[in-house]
Amino acid sequence: MGERLFLIFHGRFPGEKAAGLFAAYSAWSFAGAGARVTLVVPRRRGVSQDPYAYYDLPKTFEVRYVATLDLFGLVPNFLAFYISLAVFSISSFWYLWRAAGKGDIIYSNETLPLLFATYRYACTVYELHDFPEGKLFFYRTLLRRAARIVATNEWKAHELEKLGVSAQKVLTEPNAVDLKRFHLSLSKEQARAEVGLPAGQKVALYTGHLYGWKGVDTLAEAAKQIPEITVVFVGGTLQDQAQFKEKYGSRDTIRLVAHQPHARMPLWQRAADVLVLPNSGQGLQSREYTSPMKLFEYMASGTPVVASDLPSIRAVAGDSATYAKADDPAALAQALRAAVAGSPEVERKAAQALQKVGGHTWELRAQRIIDFLHATK
């Protein structure tokens, strides 16, 4: 039997956000690397779906639901979040006290639950997703006490050094993709028929939430300038979709599609002429320290990618994408028009993206992290 690894995740599970997908794939991939994995998540109201079926993953890891206080929809969201996090942090710690040995691996990107765990367990691993722009006293304590840190890009690793974190305890490991899901035998035309997109039209497709920092407003404004291209947005919460539709829904060249199961994303991406990652450059998160799982999936699809020209995106895609100035609808429209026209250069970039992302599968990622933990014990 392999070593035991407890993965702590505070979000709704299963859920439509990328964080839940990350937790599921992390648990699955660590199990594939030989660990006995327990994913510890909060028990939330209205969550009844089978997580293995929801994410289409085998039952190679255990999911353990622990108590929290779920006040979302009853009090302001920020207050509900902090109350839920505090209660979940205590619940997960007491669960670990009963279930985990002091030598087991405790792994999380959640700050407070992991900080609690550092006072009892020797091998605590903090996966750094959101870089601390504030609350540095709290974060310095966590960064000092965590045995190991996984940073999802080089920028964060360098910032950790500036904070005095030893480079020996840090592994830089970006996000990943399940390549097998993107090995489709369907043609673009067949995929369009499957998802209901029109044949004979040029389609630019965005998948994900409709948050402002993700650049969806820039893409919607760019759509005004490229009436020959249908711009499709797949995803978003019901509330965000309603607001987005009220703002942009009257435009003939914009199509809004409800959130889709993750297992169908390869079909949607195969159906497009170009995939768009229009992240805003106005915030540090988008500009420097995000490592979008969506970008890895775009690259694995074999479909050309147009993206905002930001350091966080170039760190993953290199020159395998076509870039446009961030937050500039005219520049994005121009890049999209060039990409859908097709050229040997565009096709070369798509093929290069597929080759480049081959080193970033979930299986390889998990094995590199496990190897790092063994090498630095």
Stockholm file with secondary structure:
# STOCKHOLM 1.0

chainA/1-377         MGERLFLIFHGRFPGEKAAGLFAAYSAWSFAGAGARVTLVVPRRRGVSQDPYAYYDLPKTFEVRYVATLDLFGLVPNFLAFYISLAVFSISSFWYLWRAAGKGDIIYSNETLPLLFATYRYACTVYELHDFPEGKLFFYRTLLRRAARIVATNEWKAHELEKLGVSAQKVLTEPNAVDLKRFHLSLSKEQARAEVGLPAGQKVALYTGHLYGWKGVDTLAEAAKQIPEITVVFVGGTLQDQAQFKEKYGSRDTIRLVAHQPHARMPLWQRAADVLVLPNSGQGLQSREYTSPMKLFEYMASGTPVVASDLPSIRAVAGDSATYAKADDPAALAQALRAAVAGSPEVERKAAQALQKVGGHTWELRAQRIIDFLHATK
#=GR chainA/1-377 SS CCCEEEEECCSCSSCSSHHHHHHHHHHHHHHHTTCEEEEEEECCTTCCSCHHHHHTCCSCSEEEEECCCCCBTTBCHHHHHHHHHHHHHHHHHHHHHHHCCTTSEEEESCHHHHHHHHTTCSEEEEEECSCCSSCHHHHHHHHHHCSEEEESSHHHHHHHHHTTCCGGGEEECCCCBCGGGGCCCCCHHHHHHHHTCCTTSEEEEEESCCCGGGTHHHHHHHHTTCTTEEEEEECCCHHHHHHHHHHHTTCTTEEEECCCCGGGHHHHHHHCSEEEECCCSSSHIIIIICCCHHHHHHHHHTSCEEEECCHHHHHHHTTSSEEECTTCHHHHHHHHHHHHHCCHHHHHHHHHHHHHHTTCBHHHHHHHHHHHHHHTC
#=GC SS_cons         CCCEEEEECCSCSSCSSHHHHHHHHHHHHHHHTTCEEEEEEECCTTCCSCHHHHHTCCSCSEEEEECCCCCBTTBCHHHHHHHHHHHHHHHHHHHHHHHCCTTSEEEESCHHHHHHHHTTCSEEEEEECSCCSSCHHHHHHHHHHCSEEEESSHHHHHHHHHTTCCGGGEEECCCCBCGGGGCCCCCHHHHHHHHTCCTTSEEEEEESCCCGGGTHHHHHHHHTTCTTEEEEEECCCHHHHHHHHHHHTTCTTEEEECCCCGGGHHHHHHHCSEEEECCCSSSHIIIIICCCHHHHHHHHHTSCEEEECCHHHHHHHTTSSEEECTTCHHHHHHHHHHHHHCCHHHHHHHHHHHHHHTTCBHHHHHHHHHHHHHHTC
//
